[in-house]
Amino acid sequence: MTLRSRTVALVLLLAGLLVGGVLLSAMIGQFPITPTEVVGSLLRAIGIDTEWAPDDPLVESTLWVIRFPRIVIGLAVGAALAVAGAVMQAIFGNPLAEPGVVGVSSGAALGAATAIVLGASAIGLGGIALFAFLGGLLATLLVYVVSRAGGRTEVVTLLLTGIAVNAIASAGIAFVLFIADSASREQIVFWQLGSLAGTLWDQVAIVFVVGTIGVAISLMLAKRYDLLALGERNARHLGVNVERLRLFSIVIVALLTGVAVAFTGIISFVGLVVPHLVRMIIGPAHRGLILASAVGGGALLVIADLLTRVLVPGAELPIGMLTSLVGGPFFFWLLYRQRRRSGGWA
């Protein structure tokens, strides 16, 4: 198969998983809904009346107030985190770069937690997203400045920088929890675990719009990332302003991570697992990589959210915990493979 055909096949496969995950997530819950009712409700929303459309207002309310907002924000957040990971790996030249691992998610979380304590009702949903963006931007800039030397990023330096940034952000969140009132403290603690529960359409709109813009800009920069992969000197000879590209990409990473963290909490390893698996299948060309990562990230988070609701009867697992359980061993495997290639481990 050619690279183009592999990319198309992968995107179609991921899209199929995405559609299946969306349908199952809309159907399954404490109040079961049939697939025909889900499809009929969606068709009626776009002006097509069918005999499948549910007559029960409880079904409509369950779908449009609870499940559909949760599904759409899962799609948007998964795509945003996966694309943020792909862009970070491109600008750092390191397959282990990921918003959660190197502290970008923690920085964004500190910003969002600060906004919650200041009063979400006073600053609004956009204010929380803005604070999360600023926190993620500062964390990304810090990682970029500290971890790069001689035009490249060593694995050990990147990981140590991530540990330091995560430690600083965790201390900041602990201080914010200390000064917060009881209501804000409960909100932050629950939110640190990561969850899509209680999503509102206003939140969905912010995440979807900002995430779409971030993914679109990343796709526009894909050819420059391909040139950057050839080395900084070659990229400069081919007309790429490397530092400008990196700094602009840092803003995009902070934007995608910040808007994702602002409303769902910390969800780790999506930006590590998805781009890496996609790269193993279709190669390093960034246009296909970013597009497939966006679809794959959305599918992964929708399916993961479904699992959080069905694995433990009568309870709901935090989605951040579930992604960490999957992503942690995957990260160790990547680190082991990286060290084997450099001759670090026997």
BAKEKOL-228737 format. One line per 3 residues: number of its first residue (from 1); their letters; for each residue x, y, z of N, C-alpha, C. Coordinates in steps of 0.02 Angstrom, whole numbers, plus 50000, padded with zeros to 5 digits. Last residue first. Example, Ala and Ser with C-alpha at 12.3 -4.5 7.8 and 13.67 -1.06 7.14 Angstrom:
<nodes>
2	sa	50642/49888/50354/50684/49947/50357/50645/50002/50394  50660/49716/50390/50615/49775/50390/50660/49835/50390
</nodes>
This chain:
<nodes>
346	awg	51026/49855/51417/51041/49793/51382/50978/49759/51357  51009/50029/51387/50990/49970/51424/51008/49908/51383  51070/50122/51299/51069/50136/51370/51052/50075/51413
343	gsr	51073/50126/51162/51120/50083/51196/51122/50091/51271  50976/50192/51097/51035/50232/51113/51088/50191/51150  50880/50094/51089/50909/50119/51027/50973/50158/51040
340	rrq	50847/50079/51223/50879/50023/51188/50913/50047/51125  50783/50200/51247/50847/50187/51279/50884/50129/51246  50668/50182/51171/50712/50238/51157/50781/50226/51186
337	ryl	50610/50072/51234/50631/50066/51164/50680/50121/51145  50584/50129/51360/50628/50071/51354/50654/50064/51283  50492/50228/51323/50556/50247/51354/50606/50191/51349
334	lwf	50387/50149/51275/50421/50196/51231/50489/50215/51258  50355/50081/51395/50377/50043/51336/50414/50088/51287  50314/50187/51474/50373/50148/51494/50400/50108/51435
331	ffp	50199/50224/51401/50255/50270/51408/50318/50234/51427  50119/50112/51421/50140/50129/51353/50200/50176/51355  50096/50121/51561/50137/50066/51534/50161/50079/51463
328	ggv	50018/50248/51551/50079/50239/51591/50122/50182/51566  49901/50233/51473/49958/50270/51446/50022/50261/51484  49813/50159/51554/49832/50134/51488/49897/50167/51464
325	lst	49806/50236/51668/49817/50163/51675/49839/50132/51609  49774/50359/51613/49840/50350/51644/49857/50276/51652  49643/50339/51573/49693/50351/51522/49764/50343/51549
322	lmg	49585/50321/51703/49583/50267/51653/49637/50277/51599  49605/50445/51764/49634/50385/51794/49638/50328/51743  49528/50526/51682/49600/50538/51687/49636/50478/51716
319	ipl	49399/50484/51708/49429/50467/51644/49504/50478/51643  49349/50405/51857/49377/50465/51827/49413/50447/51762  49206/50295/51845/49278/50305/51855/49300/50372/51827
316	eag	49054/50287/51924/49088/50314/51865/49161/50327/51881  48936/50158/51971/48986/50210/51986/49018/50232/51920  48854/50052/51937/48830/50100/51987/48878/50154/52005
313	pvl	48987/49944/51895/48914/49955/51899/48896/50004/51955  49124/49992/51810/49103/49981/51880/49028/49995/51885  49122/50005/51671/49167/49957/51702/49147/49941/51773
310	vrt	49039/50105/51620/49014/50036/51620/49059/49987/51657  49097/50230/51621/49027/50226/51644/49003/50154/51650  49221/50217/51567/49217/50242/51636/49147/50233/51664
307	lld	49189/50179/51437/49214/50128/51483/49210/50152/51556  49154/50304/51383/49104/50251/51387/49125/50197/51438  49279/50365/51388/49225/50391/51430/49168/50340/51437
304	aiv	49346/50288/51292/49369/50287/51362/49314/50313/51409  49274/50325/51178/49271/50255/51201/49294/50250/51274  49308/50461/51174/49238/50441/51177/49231/50370/51203
301	lla	49448/50453/51165/49418/50483/51224/49343/50465/51231  49468/50387/51040/49495/50359/51103/49459/50387/51164  49408/50475/50948/49381/50408/50958/49404/50378/51024
298	ggg	49492/50588/50963/49421/50593/50977/49390/50525/50990  49614/50531/50921/49607/50558/50988/49534/50564/51009  49584/50497/50787/49599/50445/50836/49593/50469/50907
295	vas	49567/50624/50731/49511/50575/50729/49522/50522/50782  49695/50679/50758/49633/50713/50780/49575/50664/50783  49778/50587/50695/49782/50595/50768/49720/50629/50795
292	ali	49747/50608/50561/49730/50544/50591/49732/50547/50667  49799/50741/50550/49729/50726/50535/49707/50661/50569  49934/50723/50584/49892/50768/50623/49818/50753/50612
289	lgr	49976/50631/50484/49985/50617/50555/49938/50659/50598  49954/50694/50363/49915/50635/50379/49918/50619/50453  50049/50798/50387/49979/50813/50368/49934/50753/50385
286	hap	50175/50742/50419/50135/50773/50471/50063/50789/50450  50248/50586/50400/50222/50644/50363/50167/50677/50404  50297/50469/50464/50304/50534/50498/50277/50594/50461
283	gii	50182/50325/50454/50245/50360/50446/50242/50431/50473  50071/50249/50479/50072/50287/50416/50136/50326/50405  50101/50175/50598/50062/50146/50544/50072/50182/50478
280	mrv	50175/50252/50685/50199/50184/50671/50163/50154/50611  50094/50364/50695/50159/50370/50660/50186/50301/50642  49990/50314/50773/49976/50335/50704/50041/50339/50664
277	lhp	50058/50292/50893/50029/50235/50857/50015/50253/50785  50091/50427/50922/50144/50377/50912/50117/50316/50874  49969/50496/50935/50015/50513/50880/50068/50460/50868
274	vvl	49915/50417/51051/49883/50421/50985/49932/50440/50930  50003/50429/51164/49985/50364/51135/49961/50371/51063  50017/50568/51191/50075/50524/51182/50057/50462/51143
271	gvf	49896/50628/51209/49943/50659/51161/50006/50619/51151  49846/50549/51311/49813/50547/51246/49861/50574/51193  49913/50570/51433/49938/50518/51387/49901/50512/51321
268	sii	49783/50631/51545/49852/50621/51522/49858/50567/51469  49684/50754/51584/49677/50689/51550/49744/50676/51516  49626/50860/51705/49688/50832/51677/49674/50762/51649
265	gtf	49469/50941/51656/49522/50921/51702/49580/50888/51666  49376/50992/51572/49373/50920/51585/49424/50897/51635  49395/51128/51552/49327/51104/51567/49323/51030/51584
262	ava	49533/51153/51534/49490/51202/51569/49424/51172/51592  49597/51062/51454/49602/51054/51526/49550/51096/51563  49567/51115/51327/49547/51047/51345/49544/51038/51420
259	vgt	49623/51240/51327/49551/51236/51319/49525/51166/51336  49760/51203/51346/49724/51245/51394/49649/51238/51388  49793/51129/51231/49795/51098/51297/49754/51137/51348
256	lla	49774/51226/51129/49739/51162/51127/49737/51129/51196  49861/51330/51176/49790/51343/51162/49750/51278/51164  49985/51267/51183/49955/51294/51244/49880/51307/51235
253	viv	50002/51237/51047/50000/51183/51097/49966/51207/51160  50006/51368/50994/49953/51321/50973/49946/51264/51023  50121/51417/51055/50057/51449/51069/49999/51403/51051
250	isf	50213/51331/50995/50205/51329/51068/50139/51361/51088  50207/51374/50864/50181/51307/50881/50170/51300/50956  50272/51495/50876/50202/51495/50856/50170/51429/50873
247	lrl	50400/51446/50909/50363/51489/50956/50289/51492/50940  50431/51371/50793/50427/51340/50858/50387/51382/50908  50429/51469/50692/50385/51411/50688/50377/51379/50756
244	rev	50531/51553/50736/50462/51579/50732/50412/51521/50730  50639/51466/50724/50620/51491/50790/50549/51519/50790  50641/51439/50584/50632/51386/50633/50608/51412/50700
241	nvg	50578/51482/50443/50602/51519/50502/50589/51475/50563  50623/51396/50300/50583/51394/50361/50616/51436/50415  50696/51382/50180/50654/51441/50190/50611/51441/50252
238	lhr	50789/51284/50168/50729/51277/50128/50677/51331/50143  50882/51318/50262/50901/51324/50191/50841/51319/50146  50808/51282/50376/50823/51353/50363/50842/51363/50290
235	anr	50808/51142/50361/50744/51179/50361/50756/51253/50346  50944/51113/50375/50911/51100/50311/50845/51139/50306  50959/51152/50511/50998/51185/50458/50965/51174/50390
232	egl	50869/51067/50581/50860/51140/50581/50897/51173/50524  50803/50922/50499/50856/50956/50535/50848/51032/50529  50693/50864/50447/50756/50853/50411/50815/50883/50447
229	all	50588/50913/50520/50612/50845/50537/50677/50828/50501  50560/51030/50455/50596/51034/50519/50624/50966/50539  50484/50981/50350/50550/51010/50336/50592/51014/50399
226	dyr	50370/50943/50422/50407/50893/50383/50478/50918/50368  50329/51067/50470/50353/51017/50518/50391/50961/50482  50290/51123/50350/50348/51152/50384/50375/51104/50438
223	kal	50178/51046/50323/50236/51042/50278/50299/51070/50310  50090/51086/50429/50115/51018/50424/50177/51012/50380  50024/51203/50450/50097/51203/50464/50129/51136/50452
220	mls	49893/51170/50427/49924/51218/50382/50000/51219/50390  49869/51088/50538/49870/51058/50471/49904/51104/50420  49870/51188/50637/49921/51135/50638/49926/51101/50570
217	iav	49754/51257/50602/49819/51291/50596/49875/51240/50596  49659/51157/50632/49665/51183/50564/49732/51218/50554  49676/51140/50770/49691/51084/50725/49700/51109/50654
214	git	49636/51269/50815/49703/51244/50828/49723/51187/50782  49502/51274/50771/49550/51323/50747/49622/51298/50756  49449/51168/50846/49448/51166/50772/49498/51214/50742
211	gvv	49469/51215/50978/49503/51155/50955/49505/51150/50879  49383/51327/50978/49455/51336/50988/49494/51275/50963  49258/51259/50955/49282/51313/50911/49358/51322/50917
208	fvi	49253/51163/51059/49248/51142/50989/49276/51196/50943  49262/51239/51177/49313/51188/51162/49312/51170/51088  49146/51321/51164/49213/51350/51171/49267/51299/51151
205	avq	49042/51225/51153/49053/51274/51100/49123/51303/51104  49050/51156/51276/49062/51121/51213/49079/51170/51157  49009/51256/51364/49077/51230/51367/49096/51195/51302
202	dwl	48876/51266/51323/48920/51325/51320/48994/51304/51321  48824/51140/51352/48835/51158/51282/48878/51220/51274  48913/51059/51487/48861/51104/51462/48876/51122/51389
199	tga	48942/50907/51575/48961/50954/51522/48901/50994/51498  48933/50810/51674/48905/50876/51686/48923/50928/51634  49086/50722/51644/49019/50725/51672/48997/50798/51682
196	lsg	49212/50700/51605/49170/50734/51555/49099/50742/51581  49359/50721/51704/49291/50695/51696/49255/50735/51642  49497/50719/51810/49474/50717/51741/49406/50685/51734
193	lqw	49549/50744/51933/49546/50674/51911/49526/50667/51839  49531/50879/51954/49599/50855/51943/49600/50783/51917  49396/50890/51984/49417/50909/51917/49487/50885/51901
190	fvi	49392/50858/52118/49357/50815/52070/49383/50827/51999  49469/50968/52164/49490/50899/52177/49457/50851/52128  49391/51078/52123/49459/51069/52097/49482/50998/52105
187	qer	49271/51061/52195/49270/51065/52122/49338/51051/52092  49317/51066/52326/49286/51005/52301/49285/51003/52225  49360/51200/52327/49407/51146/52340/49380/51080/52314
184	sas	49245/51274/52308/49297/51276/52256/49345/51218/52264  49183/51241/52431/49150/51225/52367/49201/51224/52311  49272/51288/52530/49257/51217/52526/49226/51198/52458
181	dai	49391/51407/52460/49336/51387/52504/49316/51315/52490  49573/51402/52450/49505/51400/52421/49453/51386/52474  49699/51393/52498/49665/51457/52508/49593/51457/52483
178	flv	49732/51261/52463/49737/51283/52533/49697/51347/52546  49722/51258/52325/49675/51219/52365/49674/51243/52438  49833/51338/52296/49766/51362/52277/49712/51324/52317
175	fai	49933/51252/52342/49923/51317/52375/49854/51345/52360  49917/51147/52251/49908/51134/52322/49896/51200/52360  49950/51214/52132/49881/51189/52141/49867/51175/52215
172	gas	50086/51236/52158/50041/51292/52148/49968/51272/52159  50133/51105/52164/50138/51147/52224/50091/51207/52219  50107/51070/52031/50072/51034/52085/50075/51074/52150
169	aia	50196/51155/51965/50124/51164/51955/50085/51129/52010  50318/51102/52011/50301/51172/52025/50226/51183/52019  50307/50970/51961/50314/50982/52032/50295/51053/52051
166	nva	50300/50992/51822/50244/50960/51857/50246/50972/51932  50428/51046/51805/50369/51087/51791/50307/51058/51825  50508/50936/51841/50513/50999/51877/50451/51042/51867
163	igt	50469/50840/51747/50461/50826/51818/50461/50891/51858  50507/50906/51628/50437/50892/51641/50424/50878/51714  50646/50904/51646/50611/50968/51643/50537/50959/51657
160	lll	50666/50767/51640/50682/50802/51702/50648/50870/51704  50626/50745/51506/50589/50714/51561/50602/50748/51627  50724/50821/51437/50652/50834/51428/50612/50806/51486
157	tvv	50842/50757/51477/50831/50828/51494/50757/50846/51489  50823/50630/51422/50829/50637/51494/50815/50709/51515  50817/50659/51283/50761/50627/51317/50763/50640/51392
154	etr	50871/50819/51224/50886/50752/51248/50826/50725/51287  50841/50915/51086/50815/50900/51152/50833/50828/51171  50940/51037/50995/50905/50974/51002/50884/50963/51075
151	gga	51017/51152/50985/50969/51138/50932/50932/51073/50938  51092/51162/51101/51126/51144/51039/51078/51124/50983  50955/51120/51198/51025/51141/51198/51058/51117/51134
148	rsv	50801/51128/51284/50837/51127/51221/50907/51154/51229  50742/51140/51410/50761/51073/51387/50802/51073/51323  50714/51277/51439/50759/51239/51482/50785/51175/51449
145	vyv	50628/51323/51338/50689/51359/51353/50739/51316/51391  50522/51228/51341/50560/51241/51279/50627/51273/51295  50473/51238/51471/50500/51174/51447/50545/51186/51386
142	llt	50429/51372/51466/50480/51351/51514/50513/51286/51492  50330/51366/51368/50388/51408/51357/50445/51387/51404  50239/51280/51434/50270/51259/51371/50332/51300/51357
139	all	50202/51359/51545/50234/51294/51555/50270/51272/51492  50142/51469/51482/50202/51479/51524/50239/51414/51534  50034/51402/51420/50084/51438/51380/50148/51448/51419
136	ggl	49959/51352/51527/49991/51305/51480/50045/51338/51439  49920/51476/51584/49959/51429/51622/49995/51378/51578  49845/51528/51477/49904/51564/51500/49949/51518/51541
133	faf	49742/51431/51467/49787/51444/51411/49851/51478/51434  49681/51447/51592/49712/51383/51575/49761/51391/51517  49632/51578/51578/49682/51563/51630/49718/51498/51615
130	lai	49541/51553/51472/49596/51600/51464/49651/51587/51515  49450/51463/51531/49489/51442/51473/49550/51487/51462  49397/51549/51628/49432/51488/51648/49477/51463/51592
127	ggl	49338/51647/51544/49392/51665/51590/49432/51605/51613  49237/51577/51481/49294/51601/51441/49352/51621/51484  49149/51560/51587/49183/51502/51559/49243/51522/51518
124	gia	49170/51696/51711/49138/51659/51657/49179/51601/51631  49205/51773/51818/49244/51781/51757/49216/51742/51698  49106/51744/51914/49123/51813/51900/49159/51821/51833
121	sag	49097/51607/51921/49036/51644/51904/49051/51717/51886  49222/51570/51961/49203/51556/51892/49141/51595/51872  49333/51637/52059/49261/51640/52051/49240/51631/51979
118	lvi	49459/51610/52099/49442/51681/52092/49367/51690/52082  49455/51472/52091/49457/51503/52157/49439/51577/52153  49454/51456/51952/49398/51431/51991/49396/51464/52060
115	ata	49578/51511/51916/49516/51543/51893/49456/51521/51934  49662/51417/51974/49664/51486/51998/49600/51523/51978  49630/51308/51894/49615/51306/51965/49614/51376/51996
112	agl	49682/51353/51771/49610/51342/51778/49589/51340/51852  49820/51359/51802/49784/51418/51780/49709/51411/51789  49843/51225/51834/49854/51276/51884/49817/51341/51866
109	aag	49817/51167/51709/49774/51151/51766/49782/51202/51822  49922/51215/51634/49855/51236/51617/49807/51223/51675  50023/51145/51702/50023/51218/51700/49955/51246/51684
106	ssv	49984/51014/51674/49985/51037/51743/49986/51113/51747  50001/51012/51535/49934/51001/51563/49930/51026/51635  50140/51029/51531/50096/51079/51501/50025/51073/51528
103	gvv	50226/50930/51578/50201/50979/51624/50154/51032/51595  50267/50823/51503/50315/50878/51512/50286/50937/51550  50155/50736/51504/50220/50713/51527/50266/50772/51544
100	gpe	50047/50808/51448/50044/50785/51517/50112/50767/51545  50091/50840/51314/50071/50892/51362/50070/50869/51435  50244/50763/51264/50171/50758/51270/50148/50806/51323
97	alp	50382/50684/51193/50351/50747/51211/50276/50740/51210  50437/50570/51142/50412/50567/51211/50380/50632/51234  50493/50593/51018/50429/50557/51021/50400/50551/51090
94	ngf	50557/50747/50971/50562/50694/51021/50495/50659/51028  50564/50874/50916/50601/50820/50884/50608/50759/50929  50493/50979/50961/50547/50957/51004/50590/50903/50971
91	iaq	50401/50992/50858/50445/51049/50872/50502/51030/50919  50339/50863/50854/50370/50892/50795/50420/50947/50813  50288/50844/50981/50339/50797/50957/50375/50824/50895
88	mva	50194/50948/50979/50250/50950/51026/50306/50904/51003  50106/50899/50881/50142/50961/50869/50202/50966/50916  50056/50784/50946/50091/50778/50881/50132/50840/50866
85	gav	49995/50842/51060/50051/50796/51067/50091/50789/51002  49894/50916/50997/49944/50951/51037/50006/50907/51047  49821/50810/50944/49856/50855/50898/49909/50896/50935
82	ala	49773/50755/51064/49813/50714/51018/49852/50758/50970  49700/50862/51120/49758/50835/51155/49803/50794/51109  49599/50882/51020/49645/50936/51040/49708/50909/51073
79	agv	49533/50757/51016/49567/50783/50956/49618/50836/50975  49483/50754/51148/49528/50703/51124/49567/50725/51063  49400/50870/51146/49457/50867/51192/49507/50814/51169
76	alg	49304/50834/51047/49345/50894/51040/49408/50891/51084  49248/50713/51097/49278/50716/51030/49326/50775/51025  49200/50761/51220/49250/50707/51218/49286/50706/51151
73	ivi	49106/50852/51179/49165/50878/51212/49220/50825/51215  49014/50759/51123/49047/50808/51080/49109/50838/51113  48975/50684/51236/49007/50651/51179/49045/50702/51138
70	rpf	48915/50781/51317/48972/50743/51342/49010/50710/51285  48808/50824/51238/48861/50871/51256/48924/50835/51280  48737/50696/51230/48768/50726/51171/48820/50779/51189
67	riv	48695/50671/51368/48741/50628/51331/48774/50661/51272  48616/50782/51425/48668/50745/51461/48718/50712/51414  48530/50847/51336/48554/50883/51396/48614/50849/51428
64	wlt	48501/50758/51234/48524/50826/51217/48549/50866/51276  48465/50632/51296/48513/50638/51241/48543/50708/51235  48372/50666/51394/48432/50628/51412/48485/50635/51359
61	sev	48274/50730/51317/48310/50768/51368/48375/50732/51387  48229/50624/51238/48258/50684/51207/48300/50723/51257  48178/50540/51340/48231/50517/51295/48267/50577/51263
58	lpd	48078/50620/51392/48133/50600/51435/48193/50575/51394  47983/50632/51292/48025/50690/51306/48084/50673/51352  47954/50509/51174/47962/50520/51246/48008/50579/51259
55	dpa	47965/50489/51041/47909/50530/51064/47915/50548/51138  48109/50484/50934/48075/50466/50997/48020/50515/51015  48107/50440/50763/48115/50494/50812/48076/50478/50876
52	wet	48076/50346/50669/48122/50326/50722/48126/50379/50778  48002/50401/50571/47964/50362/50621/48009/50340/50679  48072/50566/50549/48064/50496/50532/48023/50462/50586
49	dig	48112/50723/50486/48068/50685/50530/48060/50614/50505  48244/50824/50480/48219/50765/50446/48178/50724/50495  48311/50929/50543/48251/50943/50504/48222/50885/50465
46	iar	48410/50898/50627/48430/50932/50565/48371/50940/50517  48342/50835/50729/48377/50897/50745/48399/50935/50683  48300/50718/50669/48250/50770/50683/48283/50837/50698
43	lls	48421/50649/50669/48391/50669/50605/48338/50724/50616  48438/50629/50807/48488/50668/50769/48458/50693/50703  48328/50548/50834/48335/50612/50867/48384/50657/50831
40	gvv	48358/50435/50755/48298/50474/50742/48301/50543/50773  48474/50388/50819/48478/50411/50749/48418/50456/50733  48417/50355/50945/48475/50401/50940/48478/50431/50870
37	etp	48318/50264/50909/48299/50327/50942/48355/50378/50938  48396/50161/50858/48350/50197/50813/48327/50262/50843  48465/50116/50972/48501/50151/50919/48455/50188/50870
34	tip	48377/50156/51128/48390/50113/51069/48428/50152/51016  48441/50183/51290/48407/50211/51231/48425/50169/51171  48432/50165/51468/48452/50140/51401/48408/50170/51346
31	fqg	48488/50251/51594/48425/50251/51556/48442/50229/51485  48618/50232/51631/48566/50210/51678/48497/50208/51645  48685/50184/51469/48682/50224/51529/48629/50196/51577
28	ima	48706/50190/51294/48717/50155/51357/48717/50204/51415  48688/50272/51180/48638/50221/51197/48644/50198/51269  48796/50356/51165/48729/50386/51169/48677/50336/51193
25	sll	48897/50262/51156/48897/50308/51212/48830/50342/51221  48866/50201/51035/48862/50162/51097/48858/50208/51158  48888/50310/50946/48823/50277/50950/48815/50239/51016
22	vgg	49025/50339/50970/48973/50390/50981/48905/50358/50990  49085/50219/50931/49091/50242/50999/49038/50294/51017  49052/50217/50794/49029/50164/50838/49031/50185/50911
19	vll	49122/50332/50753/49049/50328/50745/49019/50275/50791  49254/50291/50785/49225/50351/50814/49148/50349/50811  49275/50181/50706/49277/50173/50778/49243/50232/50813
16	gal	49267/50250/50582/49219/50197/50599/49216/50184/50674  49379/50332/50594/49312/50363/50589/49258/50313/50605  49478/50236/50592/49468/50275/50653/49400/50309/50653
13	llv	49461/50192/50459/49454/50145/50515/49440/50183/50581  49487/50311/50389/49421/50279/50384/49409/50230/50441  49621/50330/50426/49571/50381/50444/49501/50351/50441
10	lav	49678/50215/50368/49680/50225/50440/49628/50275/50463  49654/50236/50231/49626/50176/50264/49625/50185/50340  49727/50353/50210/49654/50353/50199/49622/50294/50236
7	trs	49857/50304/50238/49828/50360/50277/49752/50361/50272  49871/50207/50141/49874/50188/50211/49843/50242/50255  49866/50287/50027/49813/50238/50038/49812/50214/50110
4	rlt	49983/50363/50044/49918/50396/50040/49861/50347/50055  50084/50265/50041/50073/50305/50102/50005/50337/50102  50022/50112/49963/50057/50176/49964/50042/50214/50028
1	m	50042/49940/50000/50000/50000/50000/50043/50063/50000
</nodes>
